[in-house]
């Protein structure tokens, strides 16, 4: 019995999936459970297993094309069904229109089957607008009245005037008896030509290339645009002294032993996890006109990959020691850059850290990853002269910590309290041991 292969759903907010590559070709024998294709979602690439044993047929999703969740993309057929499919003549694929294209066509009374068949397998808004522009630009058919000898019927004065003005009589419709062209018809044509705007100068030709958005980039654009538009965001910034955490990391790395070495990022995650326990409002979400305070402290750490940014999540970060955090961060970063993260690795984050200090960035403002309440942006450590409590001066490595907060959940005082806790813990890492 044939079994449909559908585009699976890997995440709660996933709407489409993009085929990266088919691991089997049409006609190949497949076994239930073996990898059938690789799909790019908005966060990770995943292998999709064959739902049944048989032969791969009716592959309808080409690599690089976004497919709605739940749509049939292939069929696993038995031997008899495979033979029937092979014997049947191929049916032309029906052209579908995007929702926007369908609305534009409906508003202008354009039947979709009137569009050129070579415009591609999917009718877009641009296809409909191009058709409308062509219809508007097409000149109306004009049939000039003619005499029995085949000449255009026009009075002599109209002929002379048309000759002087360079107007073709065949393009005119006469208003005189039996459609004879009058002088006023020629003058009307001259007036229309004079009133017509001059053709606009062609824009300067620029060279470039168009790069299609990947599913990841498309989702980043959608989610962060939504965040910037829907979430009232504000920022608070503090200068944080990294002398002690840097010294701690150097000391721990000098201890002989195997396994991942602690990093400054691990110290940041540990400090944020502790601060989230002390200021639980920051570990919340605004959902359905209510604020949810999460029991678990799951901290996402932004990792740059070839095609964008991915945020793997360290679960229960408040219950992990510094060495355990370092191991978790190294494992997640390696899997992120290798494209081996699973949906569980990137979901259910309650807070996010974005550290661009290693790229030489002094300070920046990050956009909240909804529905989280806040995100922390960390810049590089810059040596600066600091006046100590006893009025002595010292050169210290200071970094800008900028917290972007959802004003629906947090006020300035709470945001400042949280960031102050992070600053205190980072500057005194012994408090977290």
C-alpha positions in Angstrom: 0.0 0.0 0.0 1.4 3.4 -1.0 2.5 5.7 1.8 2.7 9.5 1.5 5.8 11.4 2.5 4.8 14.7 4.0 6.9 17.8 4.9 7.3 17.2 8.7 7.0 19.8 11.5 10.0 20.1 13.8 9.1 23.2 15.8 6.0 24.9 17.3 6.3 28.0 15.1 7.5 26.2 11.9 5.4 27.0 8.9 7.6 25.6 6.0 10.5 23.3 5.4 13.0 23.4 2.5 14.5 20.3 1.0 18.2 20.5 1.1 18.8 17.2 -0.8 17.1 13.9 -1.5 19.2 11.0 -0.2 17.2 8.7 -2.5 16.3 9.1 -6.2 12.9 8.4 -7.8 12.6 4.7 -8.4 15.1 3.7 -5.7 14.2 1.1 -3.2 13.9 2.4 0.4 13.5 0.7 3.8 11.4 2.0 6.5 13.4 4.1 9.0 16.4 4.9 6.7 17.2 8.5 5.9 15.2 9.6 2.9 15.9 13.4 2.5 17.5 16.3 4.4 15.2 19.2 5.3 16.2 22.7 6.3 13.9 24.2 8.9 14.1 27.7 10.4 16.6 26.6 13.0 18.3 23.3 12.1 18.8 20.8 9.3 17.2 17.4 9.9 17.2 14.0 8.2 13.7 12.7 7.4 13.3 8.9 7.6 11.2 6.9 5.2 7.8 6.2 6.7 7.5 2.8 4.9 9.4 0.3 2.8 9.0 0.3 -1.0 10.0 2.5 -3.9 10.4 6.3 -4.0 7.9 7.8 -6.5 6.1 11.1 -7.2 8.8 13.3 -5.8 7.3 16.9 -6.0 9.6 19.0 -3.8 12.7 20.2 -5.5 15.8 21.2 -3.4 15.8 24.9 -2.4 12.0 25.3 -2.5 10.0 26.1 0.7 7.2 23.6 1.2 4.3 24.1 3.6 4.2 21.8 6.6 2.0 18.7 6.0 2.2 18.9 2.2 2.8 15.6 0.3 6.3 15.7 -1.2 6.7 12.1 -2.4 5.1 8.7 -2.3 6.5 5.3 -1.1 4.9 2.8 -3.4 4.8 -1.0 -3.5 6.0 -3.0 -6.5 2.6 -3.0 -8.3 1.9 0.6 -7.6 5.4 1.5 -8.9 4.7 -0.3 -12.1 1.3 1.5 -12.5 2.9 4.9 -11.9 5.6 4.2 -14.5 3.1 3.1 -17.1 0.8 6.1 -16.6 1.5 9.2 -18.8 2.8 12.1 -16.7 0.2 14.8 -15.9 1.2 18.4 -16.3 1.7 20.0 -12.9 -1.0 22.4 -12.0 0.2 25.9 -11.5 -0.6 27.3 -8.1 -0.8 30.9 -7.1 0.5 32.5 -3.9 -2.2 33.9 -1.7 -1.1 37.5 -2.5 -1.1 36.7 -6.3 -4.5 35.2 -6.0 -5.9 38.3 -4.2 -4.4 40.7 -6.8 -5.7 38.6 -9.7 -9.2 38.5 -8.1 -9.3 42.2 -7.5 -8.5 43.0 -11.1 -10.6 40.3 -12.6 -7.6 38.4 -14.1 -8.2 34.7 -14.6 -5.1 32.7 -13.5 -5.2 30.5 -16.6 -4.7 33.6 -18.7 -1.2 34.1 -17.5 1.7 32.9 -19.7 2.4 29.2 -19.1 6.1 29.7 -19.1 6.1 32.0 -16.1 7.1 29.2 -13.7 5.4 26.5 -11.7 4.1 29.1 -9.1 2.2 32.2 -10.0 3.5 35.2 -8.0 2.3 38.7 -7.5 4.9 39.9 -10.0 3.4 37.6 -12.7 0.0 39.1 -12.2 1.3 42.7 -12.2 3.4 42.0 -15.3 0.3 40.7 -17.1 -1.7 43.8 -16.0 1.0 46.1 -17.2 1.1 44.4 -20.6 -2.6 44.8 -21.0 -2.5 48.4 -20.1 0.3 49.1 -22.5 -1.3 47.3 -25.4 -2.7 49.8 -27.9 -6.4 49.6 -28.6 -7.3 48.3 -32.0 -8.3 51.1 -34.4 -10.0 50.5 -37.6 -10.1 53.6 -39.8 -12.9 54.1 -42.3 -11.7 53.4 -45.9 -13.0 54.5 -49.3 -14.0 51.9 -52.0 -10.5 52.4 -53.6 -8.9 51.3 -50.3 -7.8 54.8 -49.1 -8.4 56.1 -45.5 -11.6 58.3 -45.6 -10.5 61.8 -44.7 -11.2 65.3 -45.8 -8.4 67.0 -47.7 -7.6 69.4 -44.9 -7.3 66.5 -42.5 -4.9 64.8 -44.9 -2.7 67.9 -45.2 -2.7 68.5 -41.4 -1.9 64.9 -40.7 1.0 65.0 -43.2 2.4 68.2 -41.6 2.2 66.8 -38.0 3.4 63.3 -38.8 0.2 61.6 -37.8 -0.8 58.3 -39.4 -4.4 58.4 -40.6 -4.7 54.7 -40.0 -4.3 55.3 -36.3 -7.3 57.7 -36.1 -11.0 57.1 -35.8 -13.0 59.7 -37.8 -15.9 61.6 -36.2 -17.3 62.8 -39.5 -20.1 61.2 -41.7 -19.4 57.5 -42.3 -16.3 57.7 -40.1 -14.5 60.2 -42.3 -11.6 61.8 -40.5 -12.0 65.5 -39.9 -9.3 68.1 -39.1 -10.5 68.1 -35.5 -9.6 64.4 -35.3 -6.1 65.1 -36.3 -5.8 68.1 -34.0 -7.0 65.9 -31.1 -4.3 63.4 -31.8 -1.7 66.1 -31.9 -2.9 67.5 -28.6 -2.8 64.0 -27.0 0.7 63.4 -28.2 1.9 66.8 -26.9 0.4 66.1 -23.5 1.9 62.7 -23.2 4.8 62.8 -20.6 8.3 62.2 -21.9 9.6 58.8 -21.3 11.5 58.7 -18.0 15.3 58.3 -18.2 16.4 54.8 -17.7 17.9 54.3 -14.2 21.6 53.7 -14.1 22.5 50.1 -14.7 23.9 48.4 -11.6 25.5 45.0 -11.4 24.7 42.6 -8.6 23.6 39.1 -7.7 20.4 38.0 -6.0 20.9 35.5 -3.1 17.7 33.6 -2.2 16.9 33.6 1.5 17.4 30.3 3.2 14.8 29.0 5.6 17.0 30.1 8.5 17.5 33.6 7.2 13.8 33.9 6.3 12.8 33.0 9.8 15.4 35.3 11.4 13.9 38.1 9.3 10.4 37.3 10.2 10.9 36.8 13.9 13.1 39.7 14.5 10.9 42.1 12.4 8.0 40.9 14.5 9.9 41.5 17.7 11.0 45.0 16.7 7.4 45.9 15.7 5.4 44.2 18.4 7.6 44.4 21.5 8.2 47.7 23.3 12.0 47.3 23.9 14.3 49.5 26.0 18.0 49.1 26.9 20.2 49.6 30.0 24.0 49.4 29.9 26.7 48.9 32.4 30.5 48.7 32.3 31.7 45.4 33.8 35.2 44.7 35.0 36.4 41.4 33.6 39.7 41.3 35.4 38.7 38.6 37.9 36.8 36.3 35.5 39.7 36.5 33.0 42.2 35.6 35.8 39.9 32.8 36.9 39.7 31.3 33.4 43.4 31.5 33.0 44.0 29.8 36.4 41.5 27.0 35.6 43.0 26.4 32.2 46.4 26.0 33.8 45.3 23.0 35.8 46.3 19.8 34.2 43.5 17.6 33.0 41.3 16.6 30.1 38.0 17.9 28.9 36.7 21.4 28.0 38.3 24.3 29.6 36.2 27.1 31.2 35.6 30.2 29.1 34.5 33.7 29.9 31.2 32.8 28.1 30.7 30.0 30.6 31.2 32.5 33.4 28.6 34.8 31.8 26.1 32.0 31.5 26.7 31.0 35.1 26.3 34.7 36.3 23.1 35.2 34.2 21.6 31.9 35.5 22.2 32.9 39.1 20.8 36.5 38.4 17.7 35.0 36.8 17.0 33.1 40.0 17.3 36.3 42.0 15.2 38.4 39.6 12.7 35.8 38.3 10.7 38.4 36.3 13.5 38.4 33.7 13.0 34.7 33.3 9.5 35.3 32.0 7.4 35.6 28.8 4.5 37.8 27.8 1.9 35.6 26.3 -1.9 36.1 25.8 -2.0 39.3 27.9 -0.4 37.5 30.8 3.2 37.1 32.1 4.5 33.6 32.6 7.4 33.1 35.0 9.3 29.9 34.0 10.5 27.4 36.6 13.4 26.3 34.4 16.3 28.5 33.6 17.2 27.7 30.0 19.8 30.1 28.5 20.4 30.4 24.8 23.8 31.4 23.6 24.0 32.9 20.0 26.4 31.1 17.7 27.3 32.4 14.3 27.1 29.9 11.5 27.6 30.2 7.7 24.1 31.2 6.9 23.1 33.3 9.9 22.7 32.9 13.6 21.5 30.0 15.7 20.8 29.9 19.4 21.4 26.5 21.0 20.0 26.3 24.6 21.8 25.3 27.8 19.0 23.7 29.8 18.8 24.0 33.6 21.8 26.3 33.4 21.3 27.3 37.1 22.0 23.8 38.2 25.3 23.3 36.3 28.7 24.1 37.7 31.2 26.1 35.7 33.0 23.1 34.2 29.7 21.5 33.2 28.6 24.7 31.6 31.9 24.9 29.6 31.3 21.3 28.4 27.7 22.0 27.4 28.7 25.2 25.5 31.5 23.5 23.6 29.3 20.5 22.7 26.4 22.7 21.5 28.7 25.1 19.5 30.4 22.2 17.7 27.0 20.7 16.8 25.7 24.1 15.6 28.6 24.7 13.3 28.4 21.1 12.0 24.7 21.5 11.3 23.9 18.6 13.7 21.6 20.3 16.2 18.2 18.7 16.9 15.0 20.7 17.5 15.4 19.9 21.3 18.8 21.8 21.2 17.2 25.1 20.1 13.8 25.2 21.9 12.4 26.4 25.2 15.0 29.0 25.9 14.0 31.6 28.6 16.9 34.1 28.2 19.6 34.7 25.5 23.2 35.9 25.6 24.9 37.3 22.5 28.6 37.9 22.9 30.4 39.7 20.0 33.5 40.6 22.0 35.6 38.1 20.2 34.8 40.0 16.9 36.2 43.2 18.3 32.8 44.8 18.9 32.9 47.4 21.7 29.1 47.6 22.3 25.8 46.8 20.5 22.1 46.4 21.1 20.5 43.0 20.5 16.8 42.4 19.6 14.8 40.3 21.9 14.1 36.7 20.8 10.3 36.4 21.4 8.6 35.4 23.6 11.6 36.0 26.0 11.7 39.0 28.3 15.3 40.1 27.7 18.6 39.5 25.9 22.1 40.4 27.0 24.6 41.9 24.5 28.3 41.6 25.5 31.1 43.6 23.9 34.8 43.2 24.1 37.0 44.0 27.1 38.8 47.3 26.6 41.6 48.4 29.0 40.6 51.6 30.6 41.8 53.8 33.5 39.5 53.2 36.5 39.5 55.2 39.8 39.3 52.8 42.7 37.5 53.3 46.0 40.7 54.8 47.7 41.1 57.2 44.8 44.0 55.2 43.3 43.9 54.6 39.5 44.2 51.3 37.8 44.0 50.0 34.2 41.2 47.5 34.1 39.6 45.4 31.2 36.0 46.9 31.0 33.3 45.5 28.8 29.9 47.0 27.9 26.9 44.8 29.0 23.7 46.0 27.3 20.4 44.4 28.4 17.4 44.8 26.0 14.2 44.3 27.9 10.5 43.9 27.1 8.8 46.9 28.8 5.5 44.9 29.0 7.3 42.6 31.6 10.1 44.7 33.0 10.4 48.2 34.1 13.7 50.1 34.2 14.3 49.4 37.9 13.9 45.6 37.5 16.2 45.6 34.4 18.8 47.7 36.3 18.6 45.4 39.3 19.1 42.3 37.1 22.0 43.8 35.2 23.5 44.9 38.5 23.3 41.3 39.8 25.0 40.1 36.6 27.8 42.7 37.0 28.3 41.8 40.7 28.6 38.1 40.0 30.9 38.5 37.0 33.2 40.9 38.9 33.2 38.5 41.9 33.1 35.0 40.4 33.9 33.5 43.8 30.3 34.1 44.7 29.2 31.5 42.1 31.6 28.7 43.2 
